[in-house]
Amino acid sequence: MIVPSIDLMDGRAVQLVGGAKKELDAGDPRPLAAKFGVVGEIAVIDLDAALGRGDNATVIEELLRIAPCRVGGGIRDADAARSWLDRGATKVILGTAAVPEVLQQLPPQRVIAALDAIDGEIVVEGWKKRTGVQVEDRIDELAGIAGGFLLTFVEREGRMVGMDHERVRALVERAAPAKVTVAGGIATAAEVAAIDALGADAQVGMGLYTGKIELADVLTAMLKSDRPDGLWTTIVCDEYGGSLGLVYSNAESLAESLKTGRGVYHSRRRGLWRKGETSGSHQELRRIELDCDRDAMRFLVQQHGTGFCHLNTWTCFGHDGGMSALARRIDRRHDDHAEASFTSELLGDADLLRQKLVEKAADLVNAEGHAKVAGVAADLLYFTLVACARGGVSLAQVEAELDLRARRVGHSPGRR
């Protein structure tokens, strides 16, 4: 896949050429994270921390709540690496700290060793000092203790001159089963797709910022179809992962989805189909994921209105249930306090809601037997969702917080 890169200096997204000359200032990184995060993980590199002149930690913590981020720059020991993992980084990228004595203290699947090289020779200290060590030797040294490698071809970095694909193929084979990400000189969407086909990720900065590489073109280049009409099967899911229905996409609809941030598909009868344009049941695009064979997509969306189906059900398979359906029912009560119900009463009475939460929490602690535990837990979850709605917090936001916490590698006593 493509891994969009956000390099930070003084709280702003920048692009350097050769690691030295500032070529481009892209401004506020937050909207960039929201844009890039639609296609998956992004790489956030703290250049100030790497250069030892401050850091952008506060900004990075905000970005972690916008998109899944692998974080690098200035991480010089295991404690600093664990700190970023505990704050929600999907992975940490270590440069000079990518040595056995540090990596052995960290979960391998969460660590990427950054190997910067000029003509195959590892360079350090801002790419100014040659080490005499070849990339292949460092890969061999870190095998089994680094779950991934970020290989930057410094002589090509920021210059968009293309990449040596045979070299990439050899390094992917050398590093296996660790995942390889390559950076430096990637010039076209087709090249990103070719790197993906070799089993590597492509970390891209300059091409995205200059508009020479578009995310829609990258996904289009990666996708394939075995259908006579060339359409791509697209599974549409709500933000909780529940399937809403099956549709089809083409290059035009995919580009329009990314451009507008909405669910847009290809109707074999009507052509370009902007979901909700006439019904009002529009979708906000959250994520586009490609399957392992690159012949199907999954759109994760926030569905509005009566649902996805033209029969006014939430899904094309009928009505849904569970926590997400309950959360939507409570939200509807929150939006319409005039309707008399126990939920409406709770939403308007903080003391009553607090009493019920405390009561049901105590009941759950003391409950015995499957039926009793399930019943009281259902009560407590209901009141919890009411409290969330009253505070303006969605179930999706709660799940996002849980996902961040699941990335911690250590827990304080009494905390999750």
NORVENFEN-V142347 format. One record per pair of residues at least 24 apart in sequence whose C-alpha atoms are under 6 Angstrom apart, sorted by the first residue. I is the first residue (numbers start at 1). J is the second residue. D is the distance in Angstrom with one decimal. If there is no record, write none. Layout:
i: <I I>
j: <J J>
d: <D D>
//
This chain:
i: <1 1 2 2 2 3 3 3 4 4 4 5 5 5 5 6 7 7 8 8 9 9 11 17 18 34 37 38 38 38 39 39 41 41 42 43 43 44 45 45 45 46 47 49 49 50 78 85 86 86 88 88 103 108 108 108 109 111 111 112 112 113 114 114 115 115 116 116 117 117 118 118 147 148 148 148 149 150 150 151 152 152 152 153 156 156 157 157 158 158 159 160 160 160 161 162 162 188 189 189 189 190 193 193 216 223 223 224 225 232 233 234 234 234 235 236 236 237 238 238 238 239 239 239 244 244 245 261 281 347>
j: <196 201 201 202 203 42 202 203 42 203 204 42 43 204 205 44 44 45 46 47 47 48 56 158 157 66 67 286 287 288 287 288 68 69 69 69 70 71 71 72 73 73 73 73 74 74 102 408 408 409 404 407 145 145 146 147 147 146 147 148 149 149 149 150 150 151 151 152 153 154 154 155 178 178 179 180 180 181 182 182 182 183 184 184 184 185 184 185 185 206 185 185 186 187 185 186 187 213 213 217 218 221 221 222 255 294 295 295 295 296 296 296 297 298 298 298 299 300 300 301 302 300 301 302 315 316 316 285 305 390>
d: <5.6 4.9 5.8 4.9 6.0 5.2 5.8 4.5 5.0 5.7 5.0 5.8 4.7 5.7 5.0 4.9 5.9 4.7 5.0 5.6 5.8 5.6 5.8 4.6 5.5 6.0 4.9 5.9 4.3 5.9 6.0 5.3 4.9 5.5 5.0 5.7 4.9 5.0 6.0 4.7 5.1 4.5 5.8 5.8 4.5 3.9 5.6 5.6 3.9 6.0 4.7 5.5 5.9 5.2 4.9 4.7 4.5 5.6 5.6 4.4 5.0 4.8 5.8 4.6 6.0 5.0 5.9 4.8 5.6 5.8 5.4 5.7 5.0 4.9 4.5 5.6 4.9 4.7 5.7 4.8 5.8 4.7 5.6 5.0 4.9 4.6 3.8 5.1 6.0 5.9 5.4 3.9 5.3 4.6 4.9 4.9 5.2 5.7 5.7 5.8 4.5 5.7 5.7 4.9 5.0 5.0 5.6 4.9 5.4 5.7 4.9 5.8 4.7 5.6 4.7 5.8 4.8 5.0 5.5 5.0 5.6 5.5 5.5 5.6 4.2 6.0 5.2 5.1 4.1 5.8>
//
